[in-house]
Amino acid sequence: MYRAVLACCALAVVNSATAEPAWMNTTLSPDERAHLLERELTMDERFSLVHSPMSLDMGPFQRPQGAPFTAGYVAGIARLGIPALAQSDASLGVVNPLGLRPGDHATAMPSGQALAATWNPALARAAGAAIGQESHAKGFNVLLAGGANLARDPRGGRNFEYLSEDPWLTGVMAGASIAGVQSAHVVSTVKHFALNNYEISRNTYNAVIADAPFRESDGLAFQLAIERGQPGSVMCAYNVVNGAQACHSEYLLGKVLKGDWGYKGWVMSDWGAVKSVDAAKVLDHQSGEQLDKQVWFGAPLRDAVASGAVSKERISDMVTRVLRSMFANGLFDHPAGPAPIDLAAHGAVAQRVAAEGIVLLRNQDKLLPLSPTLKRIAVIGGNASMGVLSGGGSSQVTPAGAQYVVNLGGNRPMDQFFRRAVWFGPGPLEAIRTLADKTEVVFDDGRYPAAAAELARNADVAIVFGTQWNGENEDTPDISLPQGQDALIAAVAAANPRTVVVLETGNAVAMPWLEQTAAVLESWYPGQHGAAAIADVLFGRVNPSGRLPVSFPVSESQLPRPQLPGFGLPPDSSYEIQFPEGSDVGYRWFARTGAKPLFAFGHGLSYTSFAMSDLKVKGGKTLMVSFTVKNTGERTGAHVPQVYLRSAAGKPLTRLIGFDKVELAPGEQKRISLAADPRLLANFDSVAHGWRIAAGEYAVSVSTDAADTGLTGSAKVTTQLLKP
């Protein structure tokens, strides 16, 4: 009997001397394959899979033998056929850190907020797939992508990497992008879990928020992104949450992520976010170990296992999670390696994201699109002769073509890496001249407002570019355009009322000059083909369809925290950030306080017009909403109808519960039907530990933005308690 059992076990691993190992059987589930392989590992091999260095040769970093220059590298285990994990920063494209891989270029996608401004999940998936394909072809099989933190404050330095202020829009778009990346047999993360909403002293501030408002806001954004994208890894954040480091938090990583949400992948730390070996209770992998005080998941973890403080079963669980995600995403069956890259196709995706993400905020007297009969256009400021601006830090991509780099300097060792402002050429000036045909286009760099105003005064139209550089590891002290650009725009607009402002920003900005201008375009950081996309919108080759993924406040006084948290404190100061808005982030805060934003969440104009009609609302366990959208104008264009919950069982509120994007020819109409995720109708009940829907009448509107009354209707919803 004993020999028979041994024989069966042997057959389970290898069916014959020449057959592939059992874990290479693709008919088995990722869980089965991971368990079969994990039990073949030695303890030394297990420990080798739970920590990793940055793969760079600079300063304290040393690149592992045979590894590429990249963010992180986990050596493979050849005897068992386990491939190495070559990890690349990739929020906006495959990153070549500081150009250490000579000649290695990648497609630079527009910023996360530009992607979210498209309100187009299919396009988000296409952009993710392009990044994933480039990663796979360059030999990288893990992408540090999938930013899903909510933009709670327009001064947040890293908001440009993230998506929006709303959990539904963020979750849908992040999930689509992650799924796109992983369609190329590459693991994507979702990051930074959680409440990494600020960059000042990001390792030491304590985000204080109760369970229910967290679950209804940032938590729900991550939950939806994970459900929809199935990321192979979750990256925990630098900051402290309710008194515990995020990468040590049993609440975040144990109770919520792995417990309530049943997450099966692995949790990796952010680079330098591990403070002790105690993190191993819930954290599965220490990343960028040179940035921590010690390789905590090396010798200290071995000692903890030897003493019984950490069980061997926990080590097996850590490793199994890694292997499971590798199997689930094809890293064994479709290994990454050199392959052709269709840069032209990926560039077309990048340009489409840029064009669809541009938001037409203002268009007085229909100045835009620009008429072909114009005699003279003055282009002013924003380094428009050089290129379009990109955001700084670990997401900085190196595309082919001209780049202009300004080292902003600083006082910290890593400022040479973080504080680099990069413009992607060609610039909007060249793109405008290409499309202007017989119109004369003149340029002023904007250094002297009086000179720029004089040029504008003698032009039919003035186009002023306003830029705001944002980067990782710092926040902006206010929401003005820096370096006197507000004064420049005001001077130009005073000289020529037919002034168009094109913004390249990483955040919402104030516009004290707004009423003096004729038109305003928000183009975010539009990526390597942003100049062409901007020109296409200005001249009407593309009908703008972008909608704001964040509210634009009038000033900082309208924010939940008018004073920027941590501003003026010494670096790495420990301080608390309170969240009085709770789950009422962005437009919900404006609805709660009654304040009027400069531009509402969801706002965006078109060169055509749309009408919505025939609203029908059906209740029950959730809300089913249907309505008709018609293009009532003279141009083909895309509309983004937004469905907002306006009251729940008699309680007034404002909450996005659905949206669609529909392209229509003039006179064309389409019927849209949407079903609300029941959690969007609920409040999280921490005592009952679930999403509670109260019985009663639920009112909705189909609107053009969060502040628009739109079409209204209601239906009765039944009471429910949903799992967390």
PyMOL commands that set and color helices and strands:
alter all, ss='L'
color gray80, all
select helices_A, chain A and resi 2-13+22-24+30-38+43-48+78-80+97-99+112-117+121-137+159-161+167-182+211-216+218-229+246-248+250-260+277-281+289-291+299-307+312-328+343-357+364-366+415-418+428-435+449-457+485-495+514-516+530-538+556-558+587-593+678-681
alter helices_A, ss='H'
color red, helices_A
select strands_A, chain A and resi 72-74+85-89+142-144+187-193+206-208+233-236+240-241+244-245+266-268+359-363+376-380+388-389+403-407+420-424+440-444+461-468+499-505+519-522+576-578+610-618+624-631+637-639+642-648+651-659+662-664+669-675+683-685+690-693+696-703+711-717+720-722
alter strands_A, ss='S'
color yellow, strands_A
deselect
rebuild
show_as cartoon
